[in-house]
Amino acid sequence: MPGTWALIVNRHRALILGWAYYLDAFSSYLLRTWLPSVYRGHDNWYTRGASFPVLSY
């Protein structure tokens, strides 16, 4: 049955794309938490004070 085969393929594609989306989001989270220098300007608990240079008089 061609309709059944298409349904199975679509389910597998959705499952794979779902995992790819999850892994992409997770890897982005890891980069933000483990490599703070990659994301300069973002506040996180590894940095102290302002991330941008500040002129003070």
C-alpha positions, 0 to 999 in steps of 0.5 A, a space after each residue: 500500500 503506497 499510502 501506508 509506506 508514505 505514512 511510515 516515511 513521514 513519521 520517521 522523518 518527523 522523528 529524525 527532524 525532532 531529534 535534530 531540532 532537540 540536539 541543535 537547541 541543546 548544543 547551543 545551550 552547551 556553547 552558551 554555558 561552557 564557552 562564555 567567550 564565544 557569546 561575549 555580551 551575554 550575561 551569564 553566571 560565569 562573568 562578573 560585572 559588565 561584559 562590554 567595555 565601560 568608560 568611567 570618569 
